Amino acid sequence: MTATVVPARRERNPLARARLIKFSRHAAGVAGFLVLWQVLGMFGVIKWLPPAVDTLVRTVSLAVDPDFLADLQGTLTAAVIGLPLAVLVAVPLGLLLGTVPVVEEMTRVFVEFLRPIPSVALIPLALFFFQPEINAKVALIVFAASWPILINTMYGVRDVDPLAKETLRSYGFGSAAVIWRVSLPSAAPFIATGIRLAASITLILAISVEYIVGGAIGIGGFLIEASTGIGADAMIDVIAALLWAGFIGLVVNILLVHVERRLFRWRAT
């Protein structure tokens, strides 16, 4: 009698399995947090904390609230304008400082002096020099977002293999060609990381400026108006707006990480 050979069951793709496990853990963590939040808010363990269900319902309803959408647009407009400007300023400057040691040494004092200054402390100065308010927000975003891009660009340029640069020079290429063909591509993953870090700074700073100066348009202005209310509904509005800000930041970070992985498959992120 001939034995029947049963084909072995094909195992699931290990990468897909790892992603499923990772997603399940994230989902479990979020679900556990929401349950804890609901219990604490429902039983008044934390007096100012509204129940999670009420807050999430309000968060969803803000998506069709014309006033909040106008505020959201005001904040995102400043961030969308400020971040590309920061890239245009910081990347060439980082390439210069990372490539020419003499220039880096001459400007090191200014960089170390300006970098620790809190951007929020510069709001009065920005409002004095830049009007209307959106110009002040953009100026502060450019100032704050430039630092992570600048520092990462400098480190990326310094990490370039000297042999690659010398090889290109031996074929008669000039300094500009070496920067364009070797330094910039090699530093690109570092620059991308700097941009991802700067993206979160742009949103934080835009909302901070709106909140401190009492802007008429922006999430910060919405928070001021909501916080002046009375009762649980006011706190629900505040937390719902903060959830939107966090959600936007999370989505932007996920998109930028995805772009990094697509562009730099050879580099672990």
C-alpha positions as CSV (number, residue, x, y, z in Angstrom):
1,M,0.0,0.0,0.0
2,T,1.4,3.3,-1.0
3,A,1.5,6.0,1.7
4,T,0.0,9.3,0.8
5,V,2.3,12.3,1.2
6,V,0.6,15.3,2.6
7,P,2.3,18.6,1.6
8,A,3.5,20.7,4.4
9,R,1.5,23.7,5.2
10,R,3.2,26.8,4.0
11,E,4.1,29.1,6.9
12,R,3.0,32.7,6.9
13,N,5.5,35.3,5.8
14,P,7.6,36.0,8.9
15,L,7.6,39.8,8.1
16,A,3.8,39.9,7.8
17,R,3.5,37.9,11.1
18,A,5.8,40.3,12.9
19,R,3.8,43.3,11.6
20,L,0.5,41.6,12.7
21,I,1.9,41.0,16.2
22,K,3.2,44.6,16.4
23,F,-0.2,46.0,15.3
24,S,-2.0,43.8,17.8
25,R,0.1,45.0,20.6
26,H,-0.5,48.6,19.6
27,A,-4.2,48.1,19.4
28,A,-4.3,46.4,22.7
29,G,-2.4,49.2,24.3
30,V,-4.8,51.8,22.9
31,A,-7.8,49.8,23.9
32,G,-6.5,49.4,27.4
33,F,-5.8,53.1,27.7
34,L,-9.3,54.0,26.5
35,V,-11.0,51.6,28.9
36,L,-8.9,53.0,31.8
37,W,-9.8,56.6,30.7
38,Q,-13.5,55.7,30.5
39,V,-13.5,54.2,34.0
40,L,-11.6,57.1,35.6
41,G,-13.8,59.7,33.9
42,M,-17.1,57.9,34.5
43,F,-16.6,57.3,38.2
44,G,-15.1,60.7,38.8
45,V,-11.7,59.4,40.0
46,I,-10.2,62.4,38.3
47,K,-12.7,65.2,38.7
48,W,-11.7,67.2,35.6
49,L,-11.4,64.2,33.3
50,P,-14.5,63.6,31.1
51,P,-15.4,60.1,30.0
52,A,-13.5,58.8,27.0
53,V,-16.7,58.0,25.0
54,D,-18.0,61.6,25.3
55,T,-14.6,63.0,24.3
56,L,-14.2,60.8,21.3
57,V,-17.7,61.6,20.1
58,R,-16.8,65.3,20.3
59,T,-13.5,64.7,18.6
60,V,-15.3,63.1,15.6
61,S,-17.9,65.8,15.5
62,L,-15.1,68.4,15.2
63,A,-14.3,67.0,11.8
64,V,-17.5,68.6,10.4
65,D,-17.4,71.8,12.6
66,P,-16.7,74.7,10.2
67,D,-15.2,76.9,13.0
68,F,-12.8,74.2,14.1
69,L,-11.9,73.3,10.5
70,A,-11.0,77.0,9.9
71,D,-8.8,76.9,13.0
72,L,-7.2,73.7,11.8
73,Q,-6.5,75.2,8.4
74,G,-4.9,78.3,10.1
75,T,-2.5,76.1,12.1
76,L,-1.6,73.8,9.2
77,T,-1.1,76.7,6.8
78,A,1.7,78.1,9.0
79,A,3.3,74.7,9.4
80,V,3.1,73.9,5.7
81,I,4.8,77.2,4.8
82,G,7.3,77.1,7.6
83,L,8.7,73.6,7.3
84,P,9.8,73.8,3.6
85,L,11.4,77.2,4.3
86,A,13.3,75.7,7.2
87,V,14.6,72.9,4.8
88,L,15.7,75.5,2.3
89,V,17.6,77.4,4.9
90,A,19.0,74.6,7.0
91,V,20.2,72.1,4.4
92,P,22.5,74.4,2.4
93,L,23.8,75.9,5.6
94,G,24.4,72.4,7.1
95,L,26.2,71.3,3.9
96,L,28.4,74.4,4.1
97,L,29.2,74.0,7.8
98,G,29.8,70.3,7.5
99,T,32.0,70.6,4.4
100,V,34.2,73.6,5.3
101,P,35.7,73.2,8.8
102,V,36.9,76.9,8.9
103,V,33.4,78.2,8.4
104,E,32.0,75.8,11.0
105,E,34.6,76.9,13.6
106,M,33.9,80.6,12.9
107,T,30.1,80.2,13.4
108,R,30.2,77.6,16.2
109,V,29.8,80.2,18.9
110,F,26.7,81.7,17.2
111,V,25.2,78.2,16.7
112,E,25.7,77.2,20.3
113,F,24.4,80.5,21.5
114,L,21.2,80.6,19.4
115,R,20.2,76.9,19.5
116,P,19.3,76.7,23.2
117,I,17.1,79.8,23.1
118,P,13.4,78.6,23.6
119,S,11.5,79.6,20.5
120,V,8.5,80.6,22.7
121,A,10.6,83.2,24.3
122,L,11.0,84.9,20.9
123,I,7.3,85.3,20.3
124,P,7.2,89.0,21.4
125,L,10.2,89.8,19.1
126,A,8.6,87.9,16.2
127,L,5.4,89.8,16.6
128,F,7.2,93.1,16.6
129,F,9.1,92.4,13.4
130,F,6.6,90.3,11.5
131,Q,2.9,91.2,10.9
132,P,0.3,89.8,10.5
133,E,0.3,86.9,13.0
134,I,0.9,84.2,10.4
135,N,4.2,85.8,9.4
136,A,5.3,85.7,13.0
137,K,4.3,82.0,13.3
138,V,6.2,81.1,10.1
139,A,9.3,83.0,11.2
140,L,9.4,81.2,14.5
141,I,8.7,77.8,12.8
142,V,11.6,78.4,10.5
143,F,13.9,79.3,13.4
144,A,12.9,76.3,15.5
145,A,12.6,73.7,12.8
146,S,15.9,74.6,11.2
147,W,18.0,73.3,14.1
148,P,17.3,69.6,13.9
149,I,17.7,69.7,10.1
150,L,20.9,71.7,10.3
151,I,22.5,69.5,12.9
152,N,21.5,66.3,11.2
153,T,22.8,67.6,7.9
154,M,26.2,68.5,9.4
155,Y,26.5,65.0,11.0
156,G,25.5,63.4,7.8
157,V,28.1,65.3,5.7
158,R,30.8,64.4,8.3
159,D,29.8,60.8,8.1
160,V,30.5,60.6,4.3
161,D,33.3,58.1,3.4
162,P,36.4,60.2,2.6
163,L,37.5,57.7,0.1
164,A,34.4,58.3,-2.0
165,K,35.1,62.0,-2.1
166,E,38.8,61.5,-2.9
167,T,37.9,59.1,-5.7
168,L,35.6,61.7,-7.3
169,R,38.2,64.4,-7.0
170,S,40.8,62.1,-8.6
171,Y,38.6,62.1,-11.7
172,G,38.7,65.9,-11.9
173,F,35.4,66.8,-10.3
174,G,35.3,70.0,-8.3
175,S,34.0,70.7,-4.8
176,A,30.5,71.5,-5.9
177,A,30.3,68.2,-7.9
178,V,31.6,66.3,-4.9
179,I,28.9,67.8,-2.6
180,W,26.2,67.2,-5.1
181,R,27.2,63.7,-6.1
182,V,28.6,62.3,-2.9
183,S,28.0,64.4,0.2
184,L,24.3,65.2,-0.3
185,P,23.2,61.7,-1.3
186,S,25.1,60.2,1.6
187,A,23.7,62.7,4.1
188,A,20.1,62.4,2.7
189,P,19.0,59.8,5.4
190,F,20.2,62.1,8.1
191,I,18.5,65.1,6.5
192,A,15.3,63.1,6.3
193,T,15.5,62.3,10.0
194,G,16.0,65.9,10.8
195,I,13.0,66.9,8.7
196,R,10.9,64.3,10.6
197,L,11.9,65.7,13.9
198,A,11.3,69.3,12.7
199,A,7.8,68.4,11.5
200,S,6.6,67.8,15.1
201,I,8.2,71.1,16.2
202,T,6.3,73.1,13.5
203,L,2.9,71.9,14.8
204,I,3.9,72.4,18.5
205,L,5.2,75.9,17.8
206,A,2.3,77.0,15.7
207,I,-0.2,76.0,18.4
208,S,2.0,77.6,21.1
209,V,2.1,81.0,19.3
210,E,-1.6,80.9,18.7
211,Y,-2.3,80.1,22.4
212,I,0.1,82.7,23.9
213,V,-0.9,85.6,21.6
214,G,-4.6,84.6,21.6
215,G,-4.8,84.2,17.8
216,A,-8.1,84.6,16.2
217,I,-7.5,81.6,13.9
218,G,-5.8,78.4,14.8
219,I,-6.0,75.4,17.2
220,G,-4.4,77.6,19.9
221,G,-7.2,80.1,19.6
222,F,-9.7,77.3,19.7
223,L,-8.1,76.0,23.0
224,I,-8.3,79.5,24.5
225,E,-12.0,79.8,23.7
226,A,-12.7,76.3,24.9
227,S,-10.8,76.7,28.2
228,T,-12.7,79.9,29.1
229,G,-16.0,77.8,29.2
230,I,-17.6,76.4,32.2
231,G,-18.4,72.8,33.0
232,A,-17.5,69.4,31.5
233,D,-18.2,70.4,28.0
234,A,-15.3,72.9,28.0
235,M,-12.9,70.3,29.1
236,I,-14.2,67.9,26.4
237,D,-13.6,70.6,23.8
238,V,-10.0,71.1,25.1
239,I,-9.1,67.4,25.1
240,A,-10.8,66.9,21.7
241,A,-8.7,69.6,20.1
242,L,-5.6,68.2,21.7
243,L,-6.5,64.7,20.3
244,W,-6.7,66.3,16.8
245,A,-3.3,67.9,17.2
246,G,-1.8,64.6,18.3
247,F,-3.5,62.7,15.5
248,I,-2.2,65.1,12.9
249,G,1.3,64.8,14.3
250,L,1.1,61.0,14.3
251,V,-0.1,60.9,10.7
252,V,2.6,63.2,9.5
253,N,5.3,61.1,11.3
254,I,3.9,57.9,9.8
255,L,4.0,59.4,6.3
256,L,7.5,60.7,6.7
257,V,8.7,57.3,8.1
258,H,7.1,55.6,5.1
259,V,8.8,58.0,2.7
260,E,12.2,57.4,4.4
261,R,11.8,53.6,4.1
262,R,10.9,53.9,0.5
263,L,13.7,56.2,-0.4
264,F,16.4,54.6,1.7
265,R,15.7,50.9,1.6
266,W,19.4,50.2,2.2
267,R,19.4,52.0,5.5
268,A,17.6,50.6,8.6
269,T,15.3,53.1,10.2
